[in-house]
Amino acid sequence: MKEATRKLARVGKYSFAVTIPREWVAELKWREKQKISLKLDRGAIKVQKSGKR
């Protein structure tokens, strides 16, 4: 399993952002502005490509 440490950044009054390493995005073949799905599971956030189009 790959691991990276990142800081949590505020991007608005109620939103936060985390940067993802460029190499990971390329490996997953994700694109800019692509929709992703977030799930809160037992204290962890799972991120995956959204199934809806």
N, C-alpha and C positions, 0 to 999 in steps of 0.2 A: 504494500500500500504506500502510495506517495503521500508526503506530508509537507505542508508549508505553513508558516506562521504569518498572519496578516493582522493589521489594525482595523478596527471598526471605525468607519468615518461617517459623520453626519452629513446628509445631502439635502436636508430640508428640515422643516419643523418637526415632522413625525417620522422621517425615513432615515435609514442607515444603509451603508454600502460596504461591501468587502470586495477587494480586487482578487481576481483569479489569475494565476500565472499564465502567460501567453502560450507556453508550451502545452499546458493542459487543454486550453481552448482549441488549439490546433489538433491535438490528439483526439479530442472528442468531435471534431469537425463542426464546432459551433460557429455561428456568425454573429456579427454585431446586430443588436436589436432583436435577436431571436427570442421567442418566448420560452421561458423555463418554468418548471414547477418546483415549489418549495414545500417541504413537509417537515413539521416539527415532530420528532420521534425520540422519546426517552432522553430529552436533554440535548439532542443533536439535530442539526438541520440537514436534511437530505435534499440535494439539488439534482434535477434531471431535466432532460429535454421534455417540453410539453407535448403530450400526445395529441392535442387538438390542433387543427389547422384552420 
